[in-house]
């Protein structure tokens, strides 16, 4: 069984290492440095490749039966399209802004299964909602989620296991949520609230565009919202950067030089936000689902708290995202889900066997979702 992993960043590397325990894995990336780190594993083959050359995908993917797409978000849609056109089944975690469901017709024509948005959130949050939507009448869904460093360093108190541009994208996209059956749009970083949460104490939440495919696949659920978690004060700081013009995309002239503020900000934040290999961080996600089952009100909560694995050094965000991706890939490999087309995780979650398999796969890697069920709203 040969698997191609496109992208050897922190998450892509975690994916490749986990898959190499049971399969033949080849990682592709343009960074020789990233690939050299993976090559020391001894089980993973590596190839330097410009993954933005989408016309080449059919050739270099020809030997592979399965593909994982872990490229940066700005490349994600075109990379996924190229993988599907190459006729390869794929699980994608690139979280691009475009609508992946537009590729559904092509995937069906090619006989391909593509599972998209398959990380922690979007990803497991969708899977969990899809499973319970198949078991009950859901009226309320809320997801609070964030990945943060354990050591708080001012001013940002934030580190990212991936490119800052992907984080900034979350702060620039209009946030959409559903309230009383109506689609509501607000700026990202709006509606800041504070929460006292297990393991970490007080965090703030703010609107972000995390519902994504749920808006289209779950239109019958009247109330749905996802909010991003950060240490208190982060949203206000980011809003100040926006107001000062640091996030503008339009070029401006500075002392005779053309500068794009967003590009400069991203470059400056790369060092500020870079998660070093020895830095510990955690992922926290709280999911709340309310509705009716068999004539009675039911409220379900899931809580995930996960930290950097001190033995392997793999970051929590890499574990919780990457292992979810691998769980979904194994669902396909083992034939638990065989439909063709493009599927966000909530549609995969409607399969009880797929849901159970993925939960167990994560539990086996000590990524544990604690569930609590009670009556009432």
C-alpha positions, 0 to 999 in steps of 0.5 A, a space after each residue: 500500500 503506497 501513500 503520497 503525503 503532499 507537504 512536509 510541514 509540522 502537520 504533514 510530517 506528523 501524518 507521514 510518521 504515523 502512516 509509516 508505521 503501517 504503510 509505504 509512505 513518500 513525502 513531497 515538499 519543495 523544502 529540502 530541510 523539511 524532507 531531510 528531517 523526515 528522511 531520518 525516520 528511515 521508513 519514509 521516502 522523500 522527494 523534492 517537488 514543487 507542489 504548485 506545479 499542478 500539471 505535474 500531479 498526474 505523473 508523480 502521483 501515478 504509482 500511489 494508491 492514496 494521497 494526503 494533501 497537507 499543502 498551505 491553504 492558498 494552494 489547497 483548492 488547485 492541489 485537490 483539483 489536480 489530485 482528483 483529476 489524477 484519479 486518486 482518492 485523497 484526504 485533505 487538510 489544507 483548509 482553503 477558502 474555496 468551496 470544495 463541493 464544487 469538485 464533487 461532479 469531477 470526483 464522481 466522474 473520476 470515481 474518486 473519494 475525497 474527504 476534505 477539511 479533515 483536521 480537528 476543526 473543521 474536521 472532528 467537530 464536523 464528524 461528531 455533529 454528523 454522527 449525532 445529527 443521524 441519531 437525533 434532531 439537533 437544534 443547537 451546535 456550538 464549537 469552541 476551539 483553539 491551539 495555544 502555547 503553554 508559555 504565554 509570551 506578550 504581546 501576542 501570547 500565541 504560536 502557530 504550528 503552520 504558516 502565519 498567513 493561514 492564521 491571518 486568513 482566519 482573521 480576515 474572512 467574514 465569519 458566518 453562523 446560523 441563528 434561528 435558521 438565518 445565516 448571519 455574517 459578521 467580521 472575524 474577531 467580533 463578539 468576544 466572550 470569556 470562558 472558564 475552561 478545564 485545564 487552562 482557566 479563562 480564554 476568550 472566544 471570537 467569531 471565525 468562519 469555522 462552519 464552512 461546509 456545515 452551512 450547506 450540508 446541515 441547513 436543517 439545524 437552526 442554530 450553529 456557531 464556531 468560535 476561535 479560542 485565544 488567551 484574553 486580549 488577543 482579539 483586541 491586539 489583532 483588531 488594532 493591527 487591522 485598524 493601523 493598516 498592517 493587514 491591507 493587501 493593497 500595495 503602498 509606496 514607502 521611500 520609493 519602495 512598493 510594500 504590501 502591508 499584509 506580506 510584510 506583517 506575515 513575514 514579521 509575524 513568522 518569527 513571532 509566531 513560529 512554534 519552536 520544536 521544544 515549545 509545548 502547546 495544547 489544543 482545546 475543543 469544547 463541542 455542545 450539541 442540543 436537540 431531541 431524541 426519542 421525544 426527550 431533550 438531550 444535551 451532549 458535550 465533547 471535550 478535547 484537551 491535548 498537549 504536545 507529546 513529550 516523547 515524540 516532540 510532535 505538537 498537539 495541533 499536529 497530532 489532533 489534526 494529522 491523526 484525524 486525517 489518518 483516521 479518515 484515510 484508514 476508513 477509506 483504505 479499510 472500505 468502511 466508506 466507499 461512496 465517490 465524490 467530495 465529502 466533508 467529515 459531517 457526511 462521513 460521520 453519518 456512518 456509525 462505523 466510520 465515526 467509531 473507527 475514527 474515535 478509536 484510532 485517535 484514542 489509540 494515539 492518546 487523543 481522547 474526546 470525553 463525552 457527557 450526555 444530559 437532559 435539557 437544553 
